[in-house]
Each structure stands twice: as C-alpha cells, then as structure tokens.
Amino acid sequence: MSFEERNVAEAMGPQELLARCVPQIMARHEQAWLVGGWVRDRLRGELTHDIDFVVPAGAVATARFLADWLGGAFVLLDEERDTARVLVGPSWEATYLDLAGLRAPRIEDDLLERDFTVNAMAVPASDWQGPHLSVIDPTGGRRDLERGLLRAVSSESYRADPLRLMRAVRLSGSLGLELEKDSRVWAQRDAALLATVAHERVRDELVQIVDLAGAERWCRLLEDLGLLAVILPE
C-alpha cells in the first residue's frame, strides 16, 4: 500500500475498514467470523471501533499482513493462543482489529468458552454486510440482549478468567444491562479469585468503571458482589 493509500486507510471509519479488510482475510482463510462486541453492537444498532475476527489458524500471520497492508501498528497479544491486534488510525480514535485462532474445533464450541452470552455470538465474515445477519448464537445472547440481561456463559466463566468479575460490572454499566441472577450469585461465590489477577489489569477495569455515568451505582455493585473488599481491602 502506498503512502497516500495508508493515509486514506487511517482516515477510514470502522465500516470502510471492514469493507477493505474482509476480502483480504477471506483470501487468506477458507472461513472467518466476526465475533463478540462487533456482533453485539451491530444488533444494538451501534458502531464499534473494536472489531474481533476468528479464523481457523494463522491469526497472527494475518494480523501482521493487515498491519503492513494498512500501515497500522501490529501488537502481538498471545503467540501461544494465536492472537494479535492491529491498530489503525490516530490513538484518540483508533480502530482495533483483533484476530484470534479458533480455540475449539468448531466456532460454536469457541463461543462457549467466552465470558458473557451477549459476547458469545458470531457472524460469518462473508455475511457482515447482510441486512439480516446470520448470527451463530449457541448461548442465547441475542435473547438476553433483547431482555436487557448480562448473563455469564456458564457457572465456570469467572473461574476461567477472574477478571471477568470486573468486566461484569463494567459491561452492565456501559451497555445498560442488568446482571442476571445466577451470574450475580456466581460472582459473589468467586469474588476472592480476583486477588489472583495482576493488579494492572484490575486497575484498568476499575478506572473504566469509575468513569461510567452514574459511577456510584457501579461501585455499589462492586461492593454487593464482594469485589470492592478484594480491590481495596483497607
């Protein structure tokens, strides 16, 4: 890509960027899916600057290619788990393209390993522009979204990654969703596990929570779930 083309890429919004990237990704992989927040926000009628792709394998190599092709920044997130990020545009309005290899033999099984049902949906990348999305939704995330609920994928979700305890509060606040009853009980049960998470990751989530509108409400939720005593034991 020429210097002029890279400047054009940096100025593109998420939709224009997708229109350019999807053909490139599909040319390198027989299958690819848009997953997580992009699907959730598309169903909510919103645009997002965080775009997640899953491919069968070789995600890091494709991310490197896209970063070079778009003139973006490449960030290796986890080589062992085949995940990487491409940042396109200036830092204050960058679009994040995350690519990951499948974590299970099928996309449906991959989705079952995610945090919350509203994030456990996928759309074939080839169908991203369709007026009626072909949503792969093994956990009922679309229904939960319509009902205004944030539901953990399973009773083991927080144990798989205890930072999801903080994410439950942040997503409740940022998406305007009510934390589902069982998901609340599981969070209270597993609250002590937050102490095993790196302080920097907890701090970053806490900063985002206190920056939410009505932050007092979300701090009270942290307290109700038993998380505040772990974060600030004093």
QUIFENQUI-V207769 format. One record per run of one state. SS is the DSSP state (helix for helix, strand for strand, loop for the rest). FROM is the first residue (numbers start at 1). LEN is the number of residues. If there is no record, write none. Layout:
BEGIN
<<SS	FROM	LEN> <SS	FROM	LEN>>
END
This chain:
BEGIN
<<loop	1	2> <helix	3	9> <loop	12	2> <helix	14	15> <loop	29	3> <strand	32	4> <loop	36	1> <helix	37	7> <loop	44	6> <strand	50	6> <loop	56	3> <helix	59	12> <loop	71	2> <strand	73	6> <loop	79	4> <strand	83	6> <loop	89	2> <helix	91	3> <loop	94	1> <strand	95	7> <loop	102	5> <helix	107	5> <loop	112	4> <strand	116	1> <helix	117	3> <loop	120	2> <strand	122	3> <helix	125	3> <loop	128	7> <strand	135	2> <loop	137	4> <helix	141	7> <loop	148	1> <strand	149	2> <loop	151	1> <strand	152	1> <loop	153	4> <helix	157	4> <loop	161	3> <helix	164	12> <loop	176	2> <strand	178	2> <loop	180	1> <helix	181	16> <loop	197	2> <helix	199	12> <loop	211	4> <helix	215	10> <loop	225	3> <helix	228	4> <loop	232	3>>
END
